[in-house]
Amino acid sequence: MGFIRDMFSSPQAPPPIDYGQLAQNQAALDEDALRLQTNLSRPDMVTPYSTTTFRETGPDEYLGTYTLAPEYEAQRAGEQRIQSGLQGLAQQRVGQISQNPFNTRGLPSEPGAFSYGDYGAQPQYSTAGASYQLPGYSDLESYATGAADDFYNRATNRLNPQFDRQEAALRTQLITTGIPENSPAYNQEMETFRQQKNDQLADLASQAVFQGQDLQSSMMGNILTGRGQQLQELGTQYDVSQAQRSQQIAEGRDQYGIGQQARDRAIAERLRERQQPMTELSALLTGTTPFSQAAAQGPGGLAPINAPPPVDLGQYAAMQQADNLARYQGAQQRQATALGIPVALGSAYLGRNTS
């Protein structure tokens, strides 16, 4: 009969999840896990230097006590006395700090602006002082021509009497040898003499030209040498003037720098005198002994210890709901299968009678 009842009665669907109640249960589990983790993260710590203990002063409230070992407590107290002495010295330095605004009265004055005009004008290079001036080509040519003519004239003045004596001696010699004047032989000998005379005069003219050219080159060389010497002296004078002015400017700039440095050093010295009490005060206020620094830091932080994670009720409820739903769907499938058996049997029976 139970099988028949199950066959014809509808399966009951699983109830929905109560998420409100599930959240309350999950919050309670999480709170318990946090308290457990807090308790596990506060062990008492004992070192050769100090002891740290924890005690619960109220719900979820803890008090940590850090206690130095006796010998280190005595050292801390001694350093505290030193620190108190430093603060007393600092109080004295406060009274030594000047309350007046900073000023530069009584210090070396600022040097005046540096000016190049105080050292004369910049020297100018000029060739106007050179007495040797380069001559023009026409002047040199006239001088060479005059020198050649003078050389030729002086030479011919000495040679013409000799030519005259030689011509007279030749005439006498020809006549005494029986060759009359104006005879072909006489004329030929005299023509030969005149050709030799002309050749010598032509050579003399060439020598005169060469002498004039040599004199021209020599004169030009002397002029160039003299002018070069004068230009070199002018350049030397310019360089000396320039060097003297540069030296004066350098000395003036050095003197200006010395004056500026003297003022800067005086200002720096006054600033040091003003700053020194403040520097000592800062050192006294910030100076701490090594143990005091360590004591100010206190014990190191405790590494948190994680407790076992609480059960995830949401995941658990979802798995249970999925299982109930699967059971419900299976029951529906079995009911549908059971109800289908009589229908199949009836159809088979009716089919057999019809045939």
Backbone hydrogen bonds in HBPLUS format (Angstrom, degrees):
<---DONOR---> <-ACCEPTOR-->    atom                        ^
c    i                          cat <-CA-CA->   ^        H-A-AA   ^      H-
h    n   atom  resd res      DA  || num        DHA   H-A  angle D-A-AA Bond
n    s   type  num  typ     dist DA aas  dist angle  dist       angle   num
A0005-ARG N   A0001-MET O   2.90 MM   4  6.23 158.5  1.94 152.2 158.2     1
A0006-ASP N   A0002-GLY O   2.93 MM   4  6.13 161.2  1.97 147.3 152.5     2
A0007-MET N   A0003-PHE O   2.98 MM   4  6.12 139.8  2.15 136.6 147.9     3
A0007-MET N   A0004-ILE O   3.10 MM   3  4.97 120.3  2.47  90.1 105.5     4
A0008-PHE N   A0004-ILE O   3.11 MM   4  6.41 150.5  2.20 151.2 156.7     5
A0009-SER N   A0005-ARG O   2.90 MM   4  5.85 127.6  2.18 148.5 160.5     6
A0022-LEU N   A0018-ASP O   2.94 MM   4  6.16 154.4  2.01 147.1 155.6     7
A0023-ALA N   A0019-TYR O   2.85 MM   4  5.99 149.7  1.94 143.2 149.6     8
A0024-GLN N   A0020-GLY O   3.13 MM   4  6.46 158.8  2.17 147.8 152.9     9
A0025-ASN N   A0021-GLN O   2.95 MM   4  6.22 163.7  1.98 152.8 157.0    10
A0026-GLN N   A0022-LEU O   2.93 MM   4  6.12 154.1  2.00 144.7 152.2    11
A0027-ALA N   A0023-ALA O   2.89 MM   4  6.09 159.1  1.93 152.1 157.2    12
A0028-ALA N   A0024-GLN O   3.10 MM   4  6.32 156.4  2.16 146.8 152.7    13
A0029-LEU N   A0025-ASN O   3.11 MM   4  6.39 154.9  2.18 144.1 150.6    14
A0030-ASP N   A0026-GLN O   2.91 MM   4  6.21 160.0  1.95 152.1 157.5    15
A0031-GLU N   A0027-ALA O   2.97 MM   4  6.13 161.2  2.01 150.8 155.4    16
A0032-ASP N   A0028-ALA O   3.13 MM   4  6.32 159.8  2.17 146.6 151.6    17
A0033-ALA N   A0029-LEU O   2.99 MM   4  6.28 151.6  2.08 146.1 154.3    18
A0034-LEU N   A0030-ASP O   2.95 MM   4  6.26 153.6  2.02 151.9 158.4    19
A0035-ARG N   A0031-GLU O   3.07 MM   4  6.33 160.7  2.11 150.4 155.1    20
A0036-LEU N   A0032-ASP O   3.05 MM   4  6.25 154.7  2.11 144.3 151.4    21
A0037-GLN N   A0033-ALA O   2.93 MM   4  6.19 154.6  1.99 145.1 152.3    22
A0038-THR N   A0034-LEU O   2.87 MM   4  6.12 157.1  1.93 150.9 156.9    23
A0039-ASN N   A0035-ARG O   3.02 MM   4  6.23 163.1  2.05 149.2 153.1    24
A0040-LEU N   A0036-LEU O   3.01 MM   4  6.22 155.3  2.08 146.9 153.8    25
A0041-SER N   A0037-GLN O   3.02 MM   4  6.17 135.7  2.22 141.5 152.8    26
A0041-SER N   A0038-THR O   3.18 MM   3  5.16 130.0  2.45  94.7 107.7    27
A0045-MET N   A0052-THR O   2.81 MM   7  5.03 155.0  1.88 147.2 154.8    28
A0052-THR N   A0045-MET O   2.75 MM   7  5.03 167.4  1.76 158.0 161.4    29
A0047-THR N   A0050-SER O   2.85 MM   3  5.33 171.5  1.86 177.0 174.2    30
A0069-ALA N   A0049-TYR O   2.80 MM  20  5.36 153.2  1.87 147.1 139.8    31
A0051-THR N   A0067-THR O   2.75 MM  16  5.19 150.0  1.84 148.1 158.5    32
A0067-THR N   A0051-THR O   2.82 MM  16  5.19 166.1  1.84 156.4 161.2    33
A0053-THR N   A0065-THR O   2.93 MM  12  5.20 152.1  2.01 141.5 148.9    34
A0065-THR N   A0053-THR O   2.73 MM  12  5.20 161.1  1.76 154.3 161.1    35
A0055-ARG N   A0063-LEU O   3.06 MM   8  5.47 144.8  2.19 137.5 148.1    36
A0063-LEU N   A0055-ARG O   2.83 MM   8  5.47 157.6  1.88 156.8 163.9    37
A0057-THR N   A0061-GLU O   2.96 MM   4  5.56 139.7  2.13 123.1 135.0    38
A0061-GLU N   A0058-GLY O   2.96 MM   3  4.90 158.3  2.01 130.4 123.2    39
A0072-TYR N   A0069-ALA O   3.02 MM   3  5.39 121.9  2.37 109.8 124.5    40
A0073-GLU N   A0069-ALA O   2.84 MM   4  6.03 146.5  1.95 156.8 167.5    41
A0074-ALA N   A0070-PRO O   3.02 MM   4  6.30 151.7  2.11 150.4 156.6    42
A0075-GLN N   A0071-GLU O   3.22 MM   4  6.47 149.6  2.32 133.7 141.6    43
A0076-ARG N   A0072-TYR O   2.94 MM   4  6.16 157.0  2.00 144.5 150.3    44
A0077-ALA N   A0073-GLU O   2.99 MM   4  6.25 155.1  2.06 145.2 151.6    45
A0078-GLY N   A0074-ALA O   3.06 MM   4  6.32 154.2  2.12 145.9 152.4    46
A0079-GLU N   A0075-GLN O   3.02 MM   4  6.30 161.0  2.06 152.6 157.4    47
A0080-GLN N   A0076-ARG O   2.93 MM   4  6.13 142.9  2.06 143.0 153.8    48
A0081-ARG N   A0077-ALA O   3.14 MM   4  6.46 144.5  2.27 141.7 150.0    49
A0082-ILE N   A0078-GLY O   3.13 MM   4  6.53 152.4  2.21 144.5 152.0    50
A0083-GLN N   A0079-GLU O   2.89 MM   4  6.16 156.6  1.95 147.1 153.5    51
A0084-SER N   A0080-GLN O   2.97 MM   4  6.24 148.4  2.08 141.8 149.9    52
A0085-GLY N   A0081-ARG O   3.04 MM   4  6.39 149.1  2.14 144.1 152.1    53
A0085-GLY N   A0082-ILE O   3.07 MM   3  5.07 116.7  2.49  93.9 109.3    54
A0086-LEU N   A0082-ILE O   2.97 MM   4  6.36 152.5  2.05 151.0 158.6    55
A0087-GLN N   A0083-GLN O   3.05 MM   4  6.33 153.0  2.12 145.9 152.8    56
A0088-GLY N   A0084-SER O   3.07 MM   4  6.38 142.3  2.21 139.4 149.5    57
A0088-GLY N   A0085-GLY O   3.12 MM   3  5.02 120.9  2.48  91.4 106.3    58
A0089-LEU N   A0085-GLY O   3.05 MM   4  6.44 154.8  2.12 149.7 155.6    59
A0090-ALA N   A0086-LEU O   2.91 MM   4  6.17 151.8  1.99 145.0 153.7    60
A0091-GLN N   A0087-GLN O   3.02 MM   4  6.27 145.2  2.15 140.0 148.3    61
A0092-GLN N   A0088-GLY O   3.24 MM   4  6.63 144.4  2.37 140.7 149.6    62
A0092-GLN N   A0089-LEU O   3.06 MM   3  5.09 121.0  2.42  94.7 109.5    63
A0093-ARG N   A0089-LEU O   3.02 MM   4  6.43 153.0  2.10 149.6 156.9    64
A0094-VAL N   A0090-ALA O   3.12 MM   4  6.42 144.0  2.25 146.0 155.0    65
A0095-GLY N   A0092-GLN O   3.14 MM   3  5.49 127.9  2.42 103.7 115.5    66
A0096-GLN N   A0093-ARG O   2.96 MM   3  5.01 140.3  2.12  99.2 111.4    67
A0097-ILE N   A0094-VAL O   3.44 MM   3  5.57 158.8  2.49 102.4 108.2    68
A0107-LEU N   A0104-THR O   3.24 MM   3  5.67 159.7  2.29 133.6 133.4    69
A0118-ASP N   A0115-SER O   3.43 MM   3  5.87 162.6  2.46 106.1 110.7    70
A0119-TYR N   A0116-TYR O   3.13 MM   3  5.81 168.1  2.14 120.9 124.1    71
A0130-ALA N   A0127-THR O   3.20 MM   3  5.72 170.0  2.21 116.8 119.6    72
A0140-LEU N   A0136-GLY O   3.24 MM   4  6.56 161.3  2.27 147.8 152.2    73
A0141-GLU N   A0137-TYR O   2.87 MM   4  6.08 160.0  1.91 153.3 159.5    74
A0142-SER N   A0138-SER O   2.95 MM   4  6.07 160.9  1.98 146.1 150.8    75
A0143-TYR N   A0139-ASP O   2.98 MM   4  6.16 157.6  2.03 146.7 153.3    76
A0144-ALA N   A0140-LEU O   2.88 MM   4  6.10 159.1  1.92 149.7 155.3    77
A0145-THR N   A0141-GLU O   2.91 MM   4  6.11 162.0  1.94 150.6 155.6    78
A0146-GLY N   A0142-SER O   2.90 MM   4  6.04 166.5  1.92 150.2 154.2    79
A0147-ALA N   A0143-TYR O   2.91 MM   4  6.07 153.5  1.99 144.9 152.5    80
A0148-ALA N   A0144-ALA O   2.92 MM   4  6.16 152.6  2.00 147.1 154.2    81
A0149-ASP N   A0145-THR O   2.90 MM   4  6.15 164.6  1.92 154.6 158.8    82
A0150-ASP N   A0146-GLY O   2.93 MM   4  6.04 159.4  1.98 144.6 150.9    83
A0151-PHE N   A0147-ALA O   2.94 MM   4  6.10 155.7  2.00 141.4 148.2    84
A0152-TYR N   A0148-ALA O   2.86 MM   4  6.08 160.1  1.90 151.3 156.6    85
A0153-ASN N   A0149-ASP O   2.81 MM   4  5.95 165.0  1.83 153.8 158.2    86
A0154-ARG N   A0150-ASP O   3.00 MM   4  6.08 165.3  2.02 146.6 151.0    87
A0155-ALA N   A0151-PHE O   3.09 MM   4  6.20 152.3  2.17 140.8 148.6    88
A0156-THR N   A0152-TYR O   2.84 MM   4  6.06 163.8  1.87 153.7 158.1    89
A0157-ASN N   A0153-ASN O   2.89 MM   4  6.00 150.4  1.98 147.6 155.7    90
A0158-ARG N   A0155-ALA O   3.11 MM   3  5.29 129.8  2.37  96.6 109.7    91
A0159-LEU N   A0155-ALA O   2.93 MM   4  6.22 147.3  2.04 144.6 154.9    92
A0160-ASN N   A0156-THR O   2.79 MM   4  5.56 168.6  1.80 149.7 151.8    93
A0162-GLN N   A0159-LEU O   2.90 MM   3  5.16 116.2  2.32 104.5 121.3    94
A0163-PHE N   A0159-LEU O   2.84 MM   4  6.22 157.4  1.89 158.8 166.5    95
A0164-ASP N   A0160-ASN O   2.90 MM   4  6.14 156.5  1.95 152.6 159.2    96
A0165-ARG N   A0161-PRO O   2.97 MM   4  6.21 162.8  2.00 148.1 152.1    97
A0166-GLN N   A0162-GLN O   2.87 MM   4  6.12 160.0  1.91 151.2 157.2    98
A0167-GLU N   A0163-PHE O   2.82 MM   4  6.02 156.4  1.87 148.0 154.6    99
A0168-ALA N   A0164-ASP O   2.95 MM   4  6.18 160.1  1.99 151.4 156.7   100
A0169-ALA N   A0165-ARG O   2.90 MM   4  6.09 159.1  1.94 149.2 155.1   101
A0170-LEU N   A0166-GLN O   2.85 MM   4  6.06 154.3  1.91 145.8 152.9   102
A0171-ARG N   A0167-GLU O   2.95 MM   4  6.17 156.0  2.01 146.6 152.8   103
A0172-THR N   A0168-ALA O   2.97 MM   4  6.19 162.4  2.01 148.7 153.5   104
A0173-GLN N   A0169-ALA O   2.89 MM   4  6.06 155.8  1.95 144.9 152.1   105
A0174-LEU N   A0170-LEU O   2.94 MM   4  6.15 156.4  2.00 148.5 154.1   106
A0175-ILE N   A0171-ARG O   3.01 MM   4  6.22 164.2  2.04 152.5 156.5   107
A0176-THR N   A0172-THR O   2.94 MM   4  6.07 164.3  1.96 151.3 155.9   108
A0177-THR N   A0173-GLN O   3.08 MM   4  6.17 133.7  2.31 135.4 147.0   109
A0179-ILE N   A0174-LEU O   2.89 MM   5  5.28 155.8  1.94 160.2 154.0   110
A0178-GLY N   A0175-ILE O   3.03 MM   3  5.26 161.4  2.06 109.5 113.7   111
A0183-SER N   A0180-PRO O   3.33 MM   3  5.74 148.4  2.43 126.3 125.8   112
A0187-ASN N   A0183-SER O   2.68 MM   4  5.93 172.8  1.69 170.0 171.5   113
A0188-GLN N   A0184-PRO O   2.88 MM   4  5.97 155.3  1.94 148.2 155.0   114
A0189-GLU N   A0185-ALA O   3.07 MM   4  6.28 160.8  2.10 148.8 152.8   115
A0190-MET N   A0186-TYR O   2.96 MM   4  6.24 163.1  1.99 155.1 160.2   116
A0191-GLU N   A0187-ASN O   2.84 MM   4  6.03 152.4  1.91 145.1 153.0   117
A0192-THR N   A0188-GLN O   2.98 MM   4  6.20 155.2  2.04 146.9 153.2   118
A0193-PHE N   A0189-GLU O   3.05 MM   4  6.32 155.2  2.11 145.0 151.5   119
A0194-ARG N   A0190-MET O   2.92 MM   4  6.25 160.5  1.96 149.2 154.3   120
A0195-GLN N   A0191-GLU O   2.92 MM   4  6.15 154.9  1.98 149.4 156.0   121
A0196-GLN N   A0192-THR O   3.06 MM   4  6.31 159.0  2.10 147.3 152.6   122
A0197-LYS N   A0193-PHE O   2.81 MM   4  6.14 152.9  1.88 148.1 157.0   123
A0198-ASN N   A0194-ARG O   2.76 MM   4  6.04 159.2  1.80 150.2 155.4   124
A0199-ASP N   A0195-GLN O   2.81 MM   4  6.04 156.6  1.87 148.6 155.3   125
A0200-GLN N   A0196-GLN O   2.96 MM   4  6.19 159.8  2.00 146.8 151.8   126
A0201-LEU N   A0197-LYS O   2.91 MM   4  6.24 154.9  1.98 147.1 154.8   127
A0202-ALA N   A0198-ASN O   2.72 MM   4  6.01 150.3  1.81 148.4 157.2   128
A0203-ASP N   A0199-ASP O   2.85 MM   4  6.13 160.3  1.89 151.4 156.5   129
A0204-LEU N   A0200-GLN O   2.85 MM   4  6.06 150.5  1.94 141.5 150.7   130
A0205-ALA N   A0201-LEU O   2.82 MM   4  6.14 145.2  1.95 141.4 150.9   131
A0206-SER N   A0202-ALA O   2.95 MM   4  6.30 156.8  2.01 150.3 156.0   132
A0207-GLN N   A0203-ASP O   2.89 MM   4  6.17 161.2  1.92 149.8 155.3   133
A0208-ALA N   A0204-LEU O   2.86 MM   4  6.11 145.9  1.98 140.8 150.9   134
A0209-VAL N   A0205-ALA O   2.91 MM   4  6.30 152.0  1.99 147.8 154.7   135
A0210-PHE N   A0206-SER O   2.89 MM   4  6.24 165.4  1.92 154.9 158.8   136
A0211-GLN N   A0207-GLN O   2.81 MM   4  5.99 154.2  1.88 146.1 153.9   137
A0212-GLY N   A0208-ALA O   2.84 MM   4  6.12 151.9  1.92 144.9 152.6   138
A0213-GLN N   A0209-VAL O   2.87 MM   4  6.22 159.6  1.91 153.9 159.2   139
A0214-ASP N   A0210-PHE O   2.82 MM   4  6.04 157.8  1.87 149.3 155.9   140
A0215-LEU N   A0211-GLN O   2.85 MM   4  6.07 158.2  1.90 146.7 153.0   141
A0216-GLN N   A0212-GLY O   2.77 MM   4  6.03 150.0  1.85 144.2 153.6   142
A0217-SER N   A0213-GLN O   2.84 MM   4  6.12 163.5  1.87 153.3 156.3   143
A0218-SER N   A0214-ASP O   2.81 MM   4  5.98 159.3  1.85 148.6 155.4   144
A0219-MET N   A0215-LEU O   2.78 MM   4  5.91 155.8  1.83 145.4 152.3   145
A0220-MET N   A0216-GLN O   2.86 MM   4  6.10 162.1  1.90 149.6 154.9   146
A0221-GLY N   A0217-SER O   2.82 MM   4  5.97 157.9  1.87 147.2 153.7   147
A0222-ASN N   A0218-SER O   2.90 MM   4  6.10 156.4  1.95 145.7 152.1   148
A0223-ILE N   A0219-MET O   2.87 MM   4  6.14 157.6  1.92 149.2 155.7   149
A0224-LEU N   A0220-MET O   2.84 MM   4  6.09 165.0  1.86 152.2 156.3   150
A0225-THR N   A0221-GLY O   2.80 MM   4  5.95 158.2  1.84 148.3 155.0   151
A0226-GLY N   A0222-ASN O   2.82 MM   4  5.97 166.5  1.84 148.7 152.9   152
A0227-ARG N   A0223-ILE O   2.78 MM   4  5.96 163.7  1.81 152.1 157.3   153
A0228-GLY N   A0224-LEU O   2.76 MM   4  5.83 157.9  1.81 144.2 151.2   154
A0229-GLN N   A0225-THR O   2.92 MM   4  6.10 156.2  1.98 147.9 154.2   155
A0230-GLN N   A0226-GLY O   2.97 MM   4  6.23 158.3  2.01 146.5 152.5   156
A0231-LEU N   A0227-ARG O   2.78 MM   4  6.03 162.2  1.81 154.2 159.4   157
A0232-GLN N   A0228-GLY O   2.85 MM   4  6.00 153.5  1.92 144.4 152.0   158
A0233-GLU N   A0229-GLN O   2.94 MM   4  6.20 156.2  1.99 146.0 152.4   159
A0234-LEU N   A0230-GLN O   2.84 MM   4  6.16 154.2  1.90 148.5 156.2   160
A0235-GLY N   A0231-LEU O   2.80 MM   4  6.04 156.8  1.85 147.7 154.2   161
A0236-THR N   A0232-GLN O   2.79 MM   4  6.05 152.7  1.86 146.6 154.7   162
A0237-GLN N   A0233-GLU O   2.89 MM   4  6.13 158.4  1.93 147.0 152.8   163
A0238-TYR N   A0234-LEU O   2.88 MM   4  6.18 152.5  1.96 144.9 152.9   164
A0239-ASP N   A0235-GLY O   2.81 MM   4  6.09 163.0  1.84 151.4 156.0   165
A0240-VAL N   A0236-THR O   2.82 MM   4  6.04 158.6  1.86 150.4 156.7   166
A0241-SER N   A0237-GLN O   2.91 MM   4  6.12 160.7  1.95 146.5 151.8   167
A0242-GLN N   A0238-TYR O   2.81 MM   4  6.03 160.6  1.85 152.4 158.4   168
A0243-ALA N   A0239-ASP O   2.78 MM   4  5.93 160.3  1.82 148.8 154.6   169
A0244-GLN N   A0240-VAL O   2.82 MM   4  6.00 157.7  1.87 149.3 155.6   170
A0245-ARG N   A0241-SER O   2.96 MM   4  6.17 162.4  2.00 147.6 152.3   171
A0246-SER N   A0242-GLN O   2.87 MM   4  6.09 160.4  1.91 149.2 155.3   172
A0247-GLN N   A0243-ALA O   2.82 MM   4  5.99 154.7  1.89 146.4 153.7   173
A0248-GLN N   A0244-GLN O   2.91 MM   4  6.17 157.8  1.96 148.0 154.1   174
A0249-ILE N   A0245-ARG O   2.84 MM   4  6.12 157.0  1.89 150.3 156.9   175
A0250-ALA N   A0246-SER O   2.82 MM   4  6.04 159.1  1.87 148.6 154.5   176
A0251-GLU N   A0247-GLN O   2.90 MM   4  6.12 161.7  1.93 150.1 155.0   177
A0252-GLY N   A0248-GLN O   2.85 MM   4  6.05 153.0  1.93 143.5 151.8   178
A0253-ARG N   A0249-ILE O   2.82 MM   4  6.08 156.0  1.88 150.7 157.0   179
A0254-ASP N   A0250-ALA O   2.85 MM   4  6.09 155.1  1.91 147.2 154.6   180
A0255-GLN N   A0251-GLU O   2.88 MM   4  6.10 157.6  1.93 146.1 152.4   181
A0256-TYR N   A0252-GLY O   2.85 MM   4  6.10 151.9  1.93 143.6 152.0   182
A0257-GLY N   A0253-ARG O   2.81 MM   4  6.06 158.0  1.85 148.7 154.6   183
A0258-ILE N   A0254-ASP O   2.80 MM   4  6.08 152.7  1.87 149.3 157.2   184
A0259-GLY N   A0255-GLN O   3.00 MM   4  6.25 158.3  2.05 146.8 152.0   185
A0260-GLN N   A0256-TYR O   2.95 MM   4  6.24 156.6  2.01 148.0 154.8   186
A0261-GLN N   A0257-GLY O   2.80 MM   4  5.97 160.2  1.83 150.6 156.1   187
A0262-ALA N   A0258-ILE O   2.88 MM   4  6.08 154.3  1.95 145.7 152.9   188
A0263-ARG N   A0259-GLY O   3.12 MM   4  6.38 157.5  2.17 144.7 149.9   189
A0264-ASP N   A0260-GLN O   2.91 MM   4  6.15 164.2  1.93 151.1 156.0   190
A0265-ARG N   A0261-GLN O   2.79 MM   4  5.96 160.4  1.83 151.9 156.9   191
A0266-ALA N   A0262-ALA O   3.03 MM   4  6.18 154.5  2.10 141.9 149.0   192
A0267-ILE N   A0263-ARG O   2.91 MM   4  6.20 160.2  1.95 154.3 159.5   193
A0268-ALA N   A0264-ASP O   2.86 MM   4  6.04 160.9  1.90 148.7 154.5   194
A0269-GLU N   A0265-ARG O   2.86 MM   4  6.00 153.4  1.93 145.8 152.9   195
A0270-ARG N   A0266-ALA O   3.03 MM   4  6.28 158.4  2.08 145.9 151.3   196
A0271-LEU N   A0267-ILE O   2.90 MM   4  6.15 154.2  1.97 148.3 156.1   197
A0272-ARG N   A0268-ALA O   2.86 MM   4  6.11 150.8  1.94 145.0 153.1   198
A0273-GLU N   A0269-GLU O   2.97 MM   4  6.25 160.5  2.01 149.5 154.4   199
A0274-ARG N   A0270-ARG O   3.01 MM   4  6.22 147.0  2.12 140.6 149.7   200
A0275-GLN N   A0271-LEU O   2.73 MM   4  5.87 148.3  1.83 146.8 156.4   201
A0276-GLN N   A0272-ARG O   2.83 MM   4  5.72 148.3  1.93 152.0 157.1   202
A0278-MET N   A0275-GLN O   3.02 MM   3  5.29 113.9  2.47 105.4 121.6   203
A0279-THR N   A0275-GLN O   2.84 MM   4  6.08 152.7  1.91 158.5 167.8   204
A0280-GLU N   A0276-GLN O   2.94 MM   4  6.20 165.2  1.96 159.7 162.7   205
A0281-LEU N   A0277-PRO O   2.85 MM   4  6.00 151.8  1.93 142.5 151.2   206
A0282-SER N   A0278-MET O   2.89 MM   4  6.07 158.1  1.94 145.1 150.6   207
A0283-ALA N   A0279-THR O   2.96 MM   4  6.24 157.5  2.01 148.5 154.6   208
A0284-LEU N   A0280-GLU O   2.89 MM   4  6.11 154.2  1.96 146.9 154.0   209
A0285-LEU N   A0281-LEU O   2.90 MM   4  6.11 154.7  1.96 150.3 157.2   210
A0286-THR N   A0282-SER O   2.98 MM   4  6.06 154.7  2.04 146.8 153.3   211
A0287-GLY N   A0283-ALA O   2.80 MM   4  5.50 127.3  2.08 136.1 148.2   212
A0293-GLN N   A0289-THR O   3.08 MM   4  6.38 153.1  2.16 156.2 163.9   213
A0294-ALA N   A0290-PRO O   3.12 MM   4  6.47 158.2  2.17 148.8 154.1   214
A0295-ALA N   A0291-PHE O   2.76 MM   4  6.00 157.2  1.81 152.5 159.6   215
A0296-ALA N   A0292-SER O   2.87 MM   4  5.99 149.4  1.96 143.7 151.5   216
A0297-GLN N   A0293-GLN O   3.29 MM   4  6.55 140.1  2.46 138.3 147.5   217
A0297-GLN N   A0294-ALA O   3.19 MM   3  5.27 129.5  2.46  94.9 107.7   218
A0298-GLY N   A0294-ALA O   3.33 MM   4  6.70 140.8  2.50 141.1 150.7   219
A0298-GLY N   A0295-ALA O   3.17 MM   3  5.22 127.3  2.46  95.8 108.9   220
A0316-TYR N   A0312-ASP O   3.07 MM   4  6.36 161.4  2.11 150.3 156.1   221
A0317-ALA N   A0313-LEU O   2.79 MM   4  5.93 165.3  1.81 153.3 156.6   222
A0318-ALA N   A0314-GLY O   2.97 MM   4  6.13 154.9  2.03 143.5 150.8   223
A0319-MET N   A0315-GLN O   2.96 MM   4  6.22 155.8  2.02 148.4 154.4   224
A0320-GLN N   A0316-TYR O   3.00 MM   4  6.29 159.4  2.04 149.7 155.4   225
A0321-GLN N   A0317-ALA O   2.82 MM   4  6.01 158.6  1.87 150.5 156.5   226
A0322-ALA N   A0318-ALA O   2.94 MM   4  6.10 155.2  2.00 143.6 150.4   227
A0323-ASP N   A0319-MET O   3.00 MM   4  6.29 149.5  2.10 144.2 152.3   228
A0324-ASN N   A0320-GLN O   2.98 MM   4  6.28 162.6  2.01 152.7 156.5   229
A0325-LEU N   A0321-GLN O   2.93 MM   4  6.11 157.4  1.99 148.9 155.4   230
A0326-ALA N   A0322-ALA O   3.00 MM   4  6.19 149.9  2.09 140.1 148.2   231
A0327-ARG N   A0323-ASP O   2.98 MM   4  6.29 154.0  2.05 148.9 155.9   232
A0328-TYR N   A0324-ASN O   2.89 MM   4  6.15 154.9  1.95 147.1 154.2   233
A0329-GLN N   A0325-LEU O   2.90 MM   4  6.15 162.8  1.93 150.7 154.9   234
A0330-GLY N   A0326-ALA O   2.93 MM   4  6.10 149.5  2.02 142.9 151.7   235
A0331-ALA N   A0327-ARG O   2.94 MM   4  6.22 153.3  2.01 147.2 154.0   236
A0332-GLN N   A0328-TYR O   3.02 MM   4  6.34 157.8  2.07 149.4 155.3   237
A0333-GLN N   A0329-GLN O   3.05 MM   4  6.28 151.4  2.13 141.7 149.1   238
A0334-ARG N   A0330-GLY O   2.89 MM   4  6.22 158.2  1.94 150.2 156.0   239
A0335-GLN N   A0331-ALA O   2.96 MM   4  6.17 158.5  2.01 151.5 156.9   240
A0336-ALA N   A0332-GLN O   3.06 MM   4  6.26 160.5  2.10 146.7 151.7   241
A0337-THR N   A0333-GLN O   3.01 MM   4  6.25 151.5  2.10 144.5 152.4   242
A0338-ALA N   A0334-ARG O   2.93 MM   4  6.17 157.7  1.99 149.8 155.5   243
A0339-LEU N   A0335-GLN O   2.98 MM   4  6.17 163.5  2.00 155.3 158.8   244
A0340-GLY N   A0337-THR O   3.27 MM   3  5.26 136.3  2.47  95.3 107.1   245
A0341-ILE N   A0338-ALA O   3.34 MM   3  5.67 154.8  2.41 107.8 114.1   246
A0344-ALA N   A0340-GLY O   3.29 MM   4  6.40 152.4  2.37 142.7 149.6   247
A0345-LEU N   A0341-ILE O   3.07 MM   4  6.38 154.5  2.14 151.8 159.4   248
A0346-GLY N   A0342-PRO O   2.91 MM   4  6.11 165.5  1.93 157.6 160.5   249
A0347-SER N   A0343-VAL O   3.13 MM   4  6.25 159.4  2.17 144.2 149.7   250
A0348-ALA N   A0344-ALA O   3.09 MM   4  6.32 152.6  2.16 142.1 149.5   251
A0349-TYR N   A0345-LEU O   2.98 MM   4  6.28 152.1  2.06 148.0 155.8   252
A0350-LEU N   A0346-GLY O   3.02 MM   4  6.19 171.5  2.03 158.7 159.4   253
A0351-GLY N   A0347-SER O   3.09 MM   4  6.14 150.7  2.18 140.8 148.8   254
A0352-ARG N   A0348-ALA O   3.12 MM   4  6.34 145.8  2.24 140.5 148.4   255
A0352-ARG N   A0349-TYR O   3.12 MM   3  5.23 123.3  2.45  98.3 112.0   256
A0353-ASN N   A0349-TYR O   3.26 MM   4  6.62 158.0  2.31 156.6 160.4   257
A0354-THR N   A0350-LEU O   3.26 MM   4  6.35 156.5  2.32 145.9 151.7   258
